[in-house]
Amino acid sequence: MTSPNMPDPKTDVLANRDRIVEDLRDIVPGEGVVDATNQMRAFETDGLTAYRQLPLVVVLPETVAQVSRVLKYCQKYGIRVVPRGSGTSLSGGALPLEDAVLLVMSRFNKVLEIDYDNRVAVVQPGVTNLGVSNAVAERGFYYAPDPSSQIACSIGGNVAENAGGVHCLKYGLTTNNVLGLQMVTIDGEVIRLGGRHLDSEGYDILGLMTGSEGLLAVVTEITVRILQKPETARAMLVGFPSNEAAGQCVADIIGAGIIPGGIEMMDRLAIKAAEDFVQAGYPLDVEALLIVELDGPEAEVDHLIGKVEAIAGNNGATMSRVSTSEEERQTFWAGRKAAFPAVGRISPDYYCMDGTIPRKRLPEVLAGMRELSEKHELAVANVFHAGDGNLHPLILYDANNPGELERAEEFGNDILRLCVEVGGVLTGEHGVGVEKRDLMPAMFNKDDLDQQIRIKCAFDEQHLLNPGKVFPELRRCAEMGRMHISRGQLPFPDIPRF
Ligand SMILES: Cc1cc2nc3c(=O)[nH]c(=O)nc-3n(C[C@H](O)[C@H](O)[C@H](O)COP(=O)(O)OP(=O)(O)OC[C@H]3O[C@@H](n4cnc5c(N)ncnc54)[C@H](O)[C@@H]3O)c2cc1C
């Protein structure tokens, strides 16, 4: 499949490509503009590899001034822009458009300042998530949100997707760990939000930017909170005879007032795939496995491990093992962190979903998923951020079998509809992108969507930043009551509907 239904390319932009490339080379000289087809291939897709599209041109700026000039230029000539970090988005957020500049932020790769007194690091958006932790590790600090893709994904992409990870239950998502931003709007204006302090002045635009999926502005600098590593961290493996029992155990742990550093769940298929891949010591005779990490002072951790073991026993756990060294703790996590590639070894293709549900509805949703698996005749492996109720069903399919990709997508859509039906939401951490765009009406009515589009219009009236993502249709800003129409002339008549 090449591309989902996207806005029609602007013919005038396509016709003027040579001129546009030349102008962009003036702004970003050297190797910062890539227009050869074979070189652009590296950028034609992101983590949602079912879709691919060559961009108009790839631009890799190195300075904020260059970002500002590129955006100003694009706004002047009505050229669309797709921001990109490392391209690991699983919702197609960084999927290029044929008539759009792909603005790749990977050369913004410096840690600008580490301020231990204020417990913050100031970094450029192209630094990898793990790079932030590595930069502060020698003083015993780290950056808490830890997506499984942390070795590759950029911190700018994390902000745009409000990324999460196994430790976000206790320490919060990206939005809870970003204190300040510098960003450039489509008209080239450089804006600072927040700083090194808690709470922002005025409206919480910092909160609005986090999770804005590249639709509002381009992030050029980020101030993140860094935390001191806990004195002790130990992980437990706890096995159950059913997913329902494991789900109930999670609810009981949280209900008892214990907030583990992380609490993850895997079903039989995912356990086996991960164990075969990394030999993490997972039991193969259980239906569901919890990995529960307790962290803090040693005495507290010991106490909480005892409490969790008791709760697990009450829920029928058939095995429990506590890590006895840092190496063993890392090994327990290695299986979970490698779960996606591990599933990739047992199926030619898989489709990773991301939805969130109220924790207590987990057994019902798992039962529903089993029925859907039969209906669509495709297997599903389950990996969850169980503490957050964030599901990651991995639908197994083979794209070489005609119709299987479409069936996998329909299966995925049914799972997300189920999440919404039980009071959950369409995404937990991977964003809406193109993947869930057309499902937005399952969650929001027209008024809700209009309100969100009004915010988009306040930043980007011409819908130049990442169009075709998040919103199922581009309503003209004029339709949002945002613009005045003079002498019957619609402003921006070229904004397409799709
Ligand atoms: C194997 C695997 C495991 C994953 N596990 C997790 C996980 O545990 N948790 C999780 O949250 N995600 C996970 N992801 C998804 C992905 O890694 C995250 O969404 C990540 O935040 C994307 O970062 P990126 O730099 O790759 O962004 P990209 O994919 O390049 O872009 C993502 C979005 O951000 C926008 N964007 C990027 N940079 C900027 C910028 N500087 N300014 C404005 N907008 C920008 C883009 O336009 C796009 O909409 C996983 C992905 C893979 C492939």
The ligand as an SDF file (V2000), in Angstrom:
LIG
                    3D

 53 58  0  0  0  0  0  0  0  0999 V2000
    9.8850   -0.7720   18.0940 C   0  0  0  0  0  0  0  0  0  0  0  0
    9.1430    0.4640   18.5300 C   0  0  0  0  0  0  0  0  0  0  0  0
    8.7450    0.5730   19.8540 C   0  0  0  0  0  0  0  0  0  0  0  0
    8.0600    1.7130   20.2850 C   0  0  0  0  0  0  0  0  0  0  0  0
    7.7120    1.8130   21.5990 N   0  0  0  0  0  0  0  0  0  0  0  0
    7.1200    2.9310   22.0410 C   0  0  0  0  0  0  0  0  0  0  0  0
    6.7940    3.0790   23.4140 C   0  0  0  0  0  0  0  0  0  0  0  0
    7.0690    2.2200   24.2540 O   0  0  0  0  0  0  0  0  0  0  0  0
    6.1880    4.2220   23.7990 N   0  0  0  0  0  0  0  0  0  0  0  0
    5.8880    5.2230   22.9020 C   0  0  0  0  0  0  0  0  0  0  0  0
    5.3600    6.2440   23.3200 O   0  0  0  0  0  0  0  0  0  0  0  0
    6.1710    5.0980   21.5920 N   0  0  0  0  0  0  0  0  0  0  0  0
    6.7840    4.0000   21.1400 C   0  0  0  0  0  0  0  0  0  0  0  0
    7.0840    3.8840   19.8110 N   0  0  0  0  0  0  0  0  0  0  0  0
    6.6680    4.9410   18.8690 C   0  0  0  0  0  0  0  0  0  0  0  0
    7.6990    6.0680   18.6150 C   0  0  0  0  0  0  0  0  0  0  0  0
    9.0110    5.6350   18.9160 O   0  0  0  0  0  0  0  0  0  0  0  0
    7.3410    7.3090   19.4130 C   0  0  0  0  0  0  0  0  0  0  0  0
    6.1100    7.8340   18.9770 O   0  0  0  0  0  0  0  0  0  0  0  0
    8.3970    8.4250   19.3340 C   0  0  0  0  0  0  0  0  0  0  0  0
    8.0150    9.4660   20.1960 O   0  0  0  0  0  0  0  0  0  0  0  0
    8.5810    8.9910   17.9340 C   0  0  0  0  0  0  0  0  0  0  0  0
    9.7800    9.7570   17.9320 O   0  0  0  0  0  0  0  0  0  0  0  0
   10.5500   10.0310   16.5530 P   0  0  0  0  0  0  0  0  0  0  0  0
   11.7050   10.9020   16.8350 O   0  0  0  0  0  0  0  0  0  0  0  0
   10.8430    8.7870   15.8520 O   0  0  0  0  0  0  0  0  0  0  0  0
    9.4430   10.8790   15.7830 O   0  0  0  0  0  0  0  0  0  0  0  0
    8.9600   10.7460   14.2720 P   0  0  0  0  0  0  0  0  0  0  0  0
    8.4570    9.3890   14.0060 O   0  0  0  0  0  0  0  0  0  0  0  0
    9.9870   11.2740   13.3530 O   0  0  0  0  0  0  0  0  0  0  0  0
    7.7380   11.7670   14.2960 O   0  0  0  0  0  0  0  0  0  0  0  0
    6.6240   11.5240   15.0930 C   0  0  0  0  0  0  0  0  0  0  0  0
    5.7160   12.7440   15.0880 C   0  0  0  0  0  0  0  0  0  0  0  0
    6.3780   13.8200   15.7080 O   0  0  0  0  0  0  0  0  0  0  0  0
    6.4500   14.9550   14.8500 C   0  0  0  0  0  0  0  0  0  0  0  0
    7.7470   15.5680   15.1420 N   0  0  0  0  0  0  0  0  0  0  0  0
    8.9600   14.9530   15.1990 C   0  0  0  0  0  0  0  0  0  0  0  0
    9.9100   15.8380   15.5660 N   0  0  0  0  0  0  0  0  0  0  0  0
    9.2900   17.0320   15.7360 C   0  0  0  0  0  0  0  0  0  0  0  0
    9.7250   18.3370   16.1060 C   0  0  0  0  0  0  0  0  0  0  0  0
   11.0120   18.6080   16.3850 N   0  0  0  0  0  0  0  0  0  0  0  0
    8.8000   19.3200   16.1700 N   0  0  0  0  0  0  0  0  0  0  0  0
    7.4940   19.0830   15.9160 C   0  0  0  0  0  0  0  0  0  0  0  0
    7.0330   17.8780   15.5530 N   0  0  0  0  0  0  0  0  0  0  0  0
    7.9200   16.8700   15.4660 C   0  0  0  0  0  0  0  0  0  0  0  0
    6.2850   14.3930   13.4420 C   0  0  0  0  0  0  0  0  0  0  0  0
    5.7200   15.3230   12.5740 O   0  0  0  0  0  0  0  0  0  0  0  0
    5.3440   13.2220   13.7000 C   0  0  0  0  0  0  0  0  0  0  0  0
    4.0170   13.6860   13.7330 O   0  0  0  0  0  0  0  0  0  0  0  0
    7.7600    2.7480   19.3540 C   0  0  0  0  0  0  0  0  0  0  0  0
    8.1790    2.6430   18.0260 C   0  0  0  0  0  0  0  0  0  0  0  0
    8.8580    1.5090   17.6110 C   0  0  0  0  0  0  0  0  0  0  0  0
    9.2920    1.4330   16.1740 C   0  0  0  0  0  0  0  0  0  0  0  0
  1  2  1  0
  2  3  1  0
  2 52  2  0
  3  4  2  0
  4  5  1  0
  4 50  1  0
  5  6  2  0
  6  7  1  0
  6 13  1  0
  7  8  2  0
  7  9  1  0
  9 10  1  0
 10 11  2  0
 10 12  1  0
 12 13  2  0
 13 14  1  0
 14 15  1  0
 14 50  1  0
 15 16  1  0
 16 17  1  0
 16 18  1  0
 18 19  1  0
 18 20  1  0
 20 21  1  0
 20 22  1  0
 22 23  1  0
 23 24  1  0
 24 25  2  0
 24 26  1  0
 24 27  1  0
 27 28  1  0
 28 29  2  0
 28 30  1  0
 28 31  1  0
 31 32  1  0
 32 33  1  0
 33 34  1  0
 33 48  1  0
 34 35  1  0
 35 36  1  0
 35 46  1  0
 36 37  1  0
 36 45  1  0
 37 38  2  0
 38 39  1  0
 39 40  1  0
 39 45  2  0
 40 41  1  0
 40 42  2  0
 42 43  1  0
 43 44  2  0
 44 45  1  0
 46 47  1  0
 46 48  1  0
 48 49  1  0
 50 51  2  0
 51 52  1  0
 52 53  1  0
M  END
$$$$
